Amino acid sequence: MIIGARVFKTGLAVAVALWVGEWLGIDSPLLAAITAIFTVQPSIHRSWRQVLDQLQSNVLGAAVALLAFWLLGSTPISVGLVCILVILLCLKLKIEDTIGLTLVTVVVIMEARSQGWPAALDRLIGLLVGFASAFAVNLAIAPPKHRGRFVRLVQEAQSLLSRLLRTSVSNELKENVFHQERDQLQTLLKKLDEQYRMFAEERVWFPRSRTRQTRLLVVYKEMLQALQRGENLVEAVDEQYWAVSSEADWNRDADRHLEALSGYHEQLLWKWEGKMKAGAAAAAPPIEEGVRLTERIIASSESNAVKRARLLVITSAMFAYEDRLRRLDRLMEHWLERETGGVPEEEKSSPAQP
């Protein structure tokens, strides 16, 4: 079993929080460790946002807890009522993710206040130590590399998509395998969308680098959309193609066109990774092929309108997928023209760095 970076950093942040808490002489460094667990995030920006949100909600929770103790005392009923109030305040401020730790703060503050102000202050210092420890570890130890992870997931998703498209009409995969891999593709697309958003959240301070990142985000967004259109095509074939019987010639041409689209998508990734020879272009299928598939359905003498409509859904999905691939091709060309040697800098050494 491989230990991920976030798992390692969570354990390290807990250890650092406990060590710093003991070094500062905090009576209860356990709260610092709990705070560190809640603060470690998959990106530096999210970790910083988490620190700000947690600090805001926990200071609010501590203030409410101290006021409630002064007014109501530290009875089980009063603690429960304060927890309800703090939950409502967090929901109102749209910081729902901080509710768990804030409730922990409320409980320990109200329990500690009965021991005097020094104990309550000790708990607050523990919170700050946990925040600082988690953020420092997330910033210093193996900062997340969203670009390399995104490209690696794109490669994995395209490989799955290619196999599904190439066998969707020819029906070579077992049905359970087909649906299993389709579910796996959908899971990968969700991960890709999350990785894209984390990359988009990264802060770049230099204007030149910010402009470069914006252009790269456009290309990555198109990579994601091309995969999504491909998954929509798989869904269209699965739901529409097998519900009707179509002509053998149309089946053969559709299968060949799907093969060509899969190869085109694969070569686009080769070009992005710098694996293609200088001057070589990805082999885009002739646009007339998709048009002919649609024209043959429209011109068919088939009287079954439902059958024709189902086949048109498939050709529409083919066109949407091909259109995104051609747009992705143009965006890649524009990007690579700006890069020295024609290969993106962050993928020049290792396109699939973890």
C-alpha positions in Angstrom: 0.0 0.0 0.0 1.4 3.4 -1.1 1.2 6.2 1.5 0.0 9.4 -0.2 1.5 12.8 0.3 -1.6 14.1 2.2 -1.6 11.1 4.5 2.0 11.6 5.3 1.6 15.3 5.8 -1.4 14.8 8.1 0.6 12.5 10.4 3.6 14.9 10.3 1.4 17.9 11.1 -0.1 16.1 14.1 3.4 15.3 15.3 4.6 18.8 14.8 1.6 20.3 16.6 2.1 18.0 19.6 5.8 18.8 19.7 5.3 22.6 19.5 2.5 22.4 22.1 4.7 20.6 24.5 7.6 23.0 23.8 5.3 26.0 24.6 4.1 24.3 27.7 0.5 24.0 26.7 -1.4 21.9 29.3 -3.5 20.2 26.6 -1.6 19.9 23.3 -4.3 17.4 22.1 -6.4 20.2 20.8 -3.5 21.4 18.6 -3.2 17.9 17.1 -7.0 17.8 16.4 -6.8 21.2 14.8 -3.9 20.1 12.6 -5.9 17.1 11.3 -8.8 19.4 10.2 -6.5 22.0 8.5 -4.4 19.9 6.2 -5.8 20.2 2.6 -4.9 18.9 -0.8 -3.7 22.3 -2.0 -1.8 25.2 -0.5 -4.5 27.7 -1.4 -7.2 25.5 0.2 -5.1 25.0 3.3 -4.7 28.8 3.6 -8.5 29.3 3.1 -9.1 26.6 5.7 -6.9 28.4 8.2 -8.8 31.6 7.6 -12.2 30.0 7.9 -11.3 27.9 10.9 -9.7 30.9 12.6 -12.8 33.0 12.0 -15.3 30.3 13.1 -13.2 29.2 16.1 -12.7 32.7 17.4 -16.4 33.2 17.1 -17.1 29.9 18.8 -14.8 30.7 21.6 -16.4 34.1 22.1 -19.9 32.6 22.2 -18.7 29.9 24.5 -17.2 32.4 27.0 -20.3 34.6 26.9 -22.6 31.6 27.3 -20.5 30.4 30.3 -20.8 33.8 31.9 -24.6 33.9 31.4 -25.6 30.2 31.7 -22.8 28.4 33.3 -21.3 25.1 32.1 -24.2 22.6 32.3 -24.9 19.9 29.7 -28.0 21.9 28.5 -26.1 25.1 28.1 -23.3 23.4 26.2 -25.9 21.8 23.9 -27.7 25.1 23.3 -24.4 26.9 22.5 -23.5 24.1 20.0 -26.8 24.6 18.2 -26.2 28.4 18.1 -22.7 28.0 16.7 -23.9 25.6 14.0 -26.5 28.1 12.9 -23.9 30.9 12.9 -21.5 28.9 10.7 -24.3 28.0 8.3 -25.2 31.7 8.1 -21.6 32.7 7.4 -21.3 29.9 4.8 -18.4 28.2 6.5 -20.0 24.8 7.0 -16.7 22.9 6.7 -15.5 24.4 10.0 -18.5 23.3 12.1 -16.8 20.1 13.4 -13.7 21.7 14.8 -15.6 24.8 16.0 -17.9 22.6 18.1 -14.9 20.9 19.6 -13.6 24.4 20.5 -16.9 25.3 22.1 -17.0 22.2 24.3 -13.3 22.4 25.5 -13.6 26.2 26.1 -16.7 25.9 28.2 -15.2 23.0 30.1 -11.9 24.8 30.6 -13.6 28.1 31.7 -14.7 26.5 34.9 -10.9 26.2 35.6 -10.3 29.9 35.1 -9.1 32.2 32.3 -5.6 30.7 32.0 -7.1 27.3 31.0 -9.3 28.9 28.4 -6.4 30.9 27.0 -4.4 27.6 26.9 -7.0 26.1 24.7 -7.0 29.1 22.3 -3.2 28.9 22.0 -3.5 25.2 21.2 -5.9 26.0 18.3 -3.4 28.5 16.9 -0.5 26.0 17.2 -2.6 23.5 15.2 -3.4 25.9 12.5 0.2 27.1 12.1 1.7 23.5 12.2 -0.7 22.2 9.5 -0.1 25.1 7.2 3.7 25.1 7.6 3.8 21.3 6.9 1.5 21.7 3.8 3.7 24.5 2.5 7.1 23.0 3.2 6.6 19.2 2.6 5.9 18.0 -0.9 3.7 20.9 -2.2 0.9 19.5 -4.4 1.8 19.4 -8.1 -1.6 19.6 -9.7 -0.3 20.0 -13.3 1.5 16.7 -13.4 -1.3 14.9 -11.6 -3.9 16.4 -14.0 -1.9 15.2 -17.1 -1.5 11.7 -15.7 -5.2 11.4 -15.0 -6.0 12.7 -18.6 -3.8 10.0 -20.0 -5.5 7.3 -17.9 -9.0 8.6 -18.8 -8.2 8.8 -22.5 -6.9 5.2 -22.5 -10.2 4.0 -20.9 -12.3 6.1 -23.2 -10.4 4.8 -26.3 -11.1 1.2 -25.4 -14.8 1.9 -24.7 -15.3 3.8 -28.0 -13.4 1.2 -30.1 -15.5 -1.6 -28.7 -18.9 0.2 -28.3 -20.2 -0.7 -31.7 -18.2 -3.9 -32.4 -19.3 -5.2 -29.0 -16.1 -7.0 -28.2 -16.0 -6.3 -24.4 -18.1 -8.3 -22.0 -21.1 -6.3 -20.8 -20.0 -6.3 -17.2 -16.5 -5.2 -18.1 -17.9 -2.5 -20.4 -20.0 -1.0 -17.6 -17.3 -1.4 -15.0 -14.8 0.5 -17.1 -17.4 3.1 -18.0 -18.0 3.7 -14.2 -14.3 3.9 -13.8 -14.1 6.5 -16.5 -16.8 8.6 -14.8 -14.9 8.5 -11.6 -11.7 9.6 -13.3 -13.6 12.6 -14.9 -14.8 13.7 -11.4 -11.2 13.5 -10.1 -10.0 15.5 -13.2 -12.6 18.2 -12.6 -11.4 18.4 -8.9 -7.7 18.6 -10.0 -8.5 21.3 -12.5 -10.2 23.4 -9.9 -7.3 23.0 -7.5 -4.9 24.0 -10.3 -7.1 27.0 -11.1 -7.0 28.1 -7.5 -3.2 28.3 -7.3 -2.0 31.8 -6.8 0.7 33.2 -9.2 2.3 36.4 -8.2 4.2 37.4 -11.3 2.2 38.9 -14.2 4.1 36.9 -16.9 3.6 33.7 -15.1 0.0 34.5 -14.4 -0.7 35.0 -18.1 1.1 31.7 -18.9 -1.0 29.9 -16.3 -4.2 31.4 -17.8 -3.3 30.1 -21.2 -2.5 26.7 -19.8 -5.8 26.5 -18.0 -7.6 27.1 -21.2 -5.8 24.0 -22.7 -6.5 21.9 -19.7 -10.1 22.9 -19.6 -10.4 21.8 -23.2 -8.7 18.5 -22.4 -11.4 17.9 -19.7 -14.2 18.9 -22.0 -13.0 16.6 -24.8 -13.0 13.7 -22.4 -16.5 14.6 -21.2 -17.8 14.7 -24.8 -16.2 11.3 -25.4 -17.9 9.9 -22.3 -21.2 11.4 -23.6 -20.6 9.6 -26.9 -20.1 6.3 -25.1 -23.4 6.9 -23.3 -25.2 7.7 -26.5 -24.0 4.5 -28.2 -24.8 2.4 -25.2 -28.3 3.8 -24.8 -29.3 4.3 -28.5 -27.4 2.0 -30.7 -28.4 -1.3 -29.2 -32.1 -0.3 -29.0 -32.5 -0.4 -32.8 -31.1 -2.5 -35.7 -29.1 -0.4 -38.2 -27.7 -1.2 -41.7 -24.4 -3.2 -41.8 -22.7 -0.6 -43.9 -23.6 2.2 -41.5 -22.4 0.1 -38.6 -19.1 -0.5 -40.3 -18.6 3.2 -41.2 -19.6 4.3 -37.6 -17.1 1.8 -36.1 -14.4 3.1 -38.4 -15.2 6.7 -37.5 -15.1 6.0 -33.8 -11.7 4.3 -34.3 -10.4 7.4 -36.1 -11.7 9.7 -33.4 -10.0 7.6 -30.7 -6.7 7.6 -32.6 -6.9 11.4 -33.1 -7.4 12.0 -29.4 -4.5 9.7 -28.6 -2.2 11.5 -31.0 -3.1 14.8 -29.5 -1.8 13.7 -26.1 1.3 12.4 -27.8 1.8 15.8 -29.3 1.3 17.5 -25.9 3.8 15.2 -24.3 6.4 15.9 -27.0 6.5 12.4 -28.4 5.7 13.2 -32.0 8.4 14.2 -34.5 8.9 17.9 -35.3 6.4 19.0 -37.9 4.2 16.0 -37.4 0.5 16.6 -36.9 -2.2 14.6 -35.2 -4.2 12.7 -37.9 -7.6 14.3 -37.7 -10.4 12.2 -39.5 -11.9 13.9 -42.5 -14.9 15.9 -41.4 -16.8 14.5 -44.3 -17.0 11.1 -42.7 -19.2 12.3 -39.8 -21.3 14.3 -42.2 -21.9 11.3 -44.5 -23.0 9.2 -41.5 -25.7 11.8 -40.7 -26.7 12.3 -44.4 -27.2 8.6 -44.8 -29.6 8.5 -41.9 -31.6 11.5 -43.2 -31.7 10.2 -46.7 -32.6 6.7 -45.6 -36.0 5.2 -46.7 -36.4 3.8 -43.2 -39.9 4.8 -42.1 -39.2 4.2 -38.4 -38.8 7.7 -37.0 -37.7 6.5 -33.6 -34.9 4.5 -35.1 -33.7 7.4 -37.2 -33.9 9.7 -34.2 -31.8 7.3 -32.1 -29.1 7.1 -34.7 -29.1 10.9 -35.1 -28.4 11.2 -31.4 -25.3 9.1 -31.9 -24.0 11.1 -34.9 -24.7 14.3 -32.9 -22.5 13.0 -30.0 -19.8 12.1 -32.6 -19.8 15.6 -34.0 -19.7 17.2 -30.5 -16.7 15.0 -29.6 -14.9 15.6 -32.8 -15.5 19.4 -32.5 -13.9 19.5 -29.1 -10.9 17.5 -30.3 -10.3 19.9 -33.2 -10.6 22.8 -30.9 -8.1 21.1 -28.5 -5.8 20.6 -31.4 -5.8 24.3 -32.2 -5.3 25.3 -28.6 -2.3 22.9 -28.3 -0.8 24.4 -31.4 -1.1 27.9 -30.1 0.4 26.9 -26.8 3.3 24.9 -28.3 4.2 27.7 -30.7 5.0 29.9 -27.6 7.1 27.3 -25.9 10.8 26.7 -26.5 11.3 23.4 -28.3 7.5 22.9 -28.7 7.1 21.1 -25.4 5.4 22.5 -22.3 8.0 23.3 -19.7 6.3 21.6 -16.8 5.9 18.4 -18.8 9.2 18.4 -20.6 11.0 16.2 -18.1 8.1 14.1 -16.8 4.6 14.5 -18.2 3.1 12.3 -15.6 4.9 13.4 -12.5 2.9 12.6 -9.4 
